[in-house]
Amino acid sequence: MSVTRSFYGNMPDGREVELYSLCDGAYTLQAITLGATLQALYAPDKYGRINDVTVGFDSLSGHLEHSDYQGKTVGRYANRIAGGHFFIGDEETTLVRNEKGLTCLHSAGEFSDAVWDASVTSENSVELSFVSPDGTNGFKGALTAKVRYTLEGGRVTIDYSAVCDRDTVINFTNHTYFNLSGSAGSDVLGHVLQMNAPYFTPTDADSIPTGELRPVRGTAFDFTTPHAIGERINNDDEQLINCKGYDHNFCLSRKPGEADVTVYEPVSGRRLSVFTDLPGVQLYTGNFLDSSVLGKGSLPLVKHAGLCLETQYYPDTPNHTGFPQCFFAAGEEYRSTTVFELSIF
Ligand code: GLA
């Protein structure tokens, strides 16, 4: 096991972005301090060939100019807040509306655009931290967040903790786009997905949950048994048509000892198991990628080049009393852990 630190690049204002590499056997995880981003994850296939199983950018300029949150830590509120506003008690918070002037998506980069501090916490972990000042993008209260990446063989543990000096909402996620084939330039339509998710939250035309928890049974959203991503993605289903594919929150029903989500890629024999303590996961199949941007290896990021499994509270929870709540009082600690475990079959 080893951890190394190196220079990754300079921000336009000169600040240095660092790269940390954690190695354990055949597995390597790289994280950069811009956005506490999971930059790369190298893993063997069933023949022992080692490839990066994440889709994104080689260089800092790629992240700065073309990011669709590839690999980033997103917060303080991942996904959308309708109208960019919500109430805590009688007090209204008004946020930057960075999506079509209508919604606040991914907190308009509050944490994903920040350069975090980093420290090596053990021979197989690195911890990143950032304090977002009161008022950033409209959020009230200075929020201190920590994200720790730990690599044990193919097991990546992401531990989040956060605390705010005012009452707030907190919902951190990681926005890695996985492509288990390890072949850049390919799509994930052949990846097979299974989720312990009996319900999903359908959305309106602006991708805001309607509030309904809809049973997946009998729909293209039923992954309670394994299905290829591409099998039903082009079905004549209003939800899929609106989002150009899957971009939906699934409501997890925890089964002790079982992964919440499992994805496998038949050709490489790689499998990804996801474990989380959060109530939901956003399945996003890279629907907005359109080959116009070059990613790693200078290859185009094609439509559906990767799939994101963003563990989370449900989108727009602050405006839905019926959803599991993510309110944290001033001084109250938020803690959450998501594990991405790679293996071969
Ligand atoms: C999330 C959202 C998507 C999209 C991506 C980034 O997954 O749900 O709609 O915004 O982030 O492109």
Boltz pocket constraint, residues with backbone or C-beta under 6 A from the ligand:
constraints:
  - pocket:
      binder: B
      contacts: [[A, 68], [A, 69], [A, 79], [A, 105], [A, 207], [A, 247], [A, 282], [A, 284], [A, 288], [A, 308], [A, 310]]
      max_distance: 6.0
